[in-house]
Amino acid sequence: MGTSNLNEGNLEAKAIAAVVEELERQAAENPSKLRVSRAGDKLTVDGEIDVDAVVMVVVGSMAGGP
C-alpha cells in the first residue's frame, strides 16, 4: 500500500542504466580485458568484470546516489 510500487520502475531503470554505464566504463578503462557493445536494447559483454564495482553502482543508484 506504500509508494514503493510507484517508484519501482524508475529504480529499475536507474539500476539498469548504472550497470550498463559501469560496464562501459570498465571496458573503456581496460579494452584488452573487457568488450561491451550495444545493439538497441541488447548488450553484449565479453571479458572480465569487476563485480564489486558493478554492485556498488547498483546500490548507489538504488540509494539515490549519482
Order of alpha helices (4+ residues) and beta strands (2+ residues): alpha-beta-beta-alpha
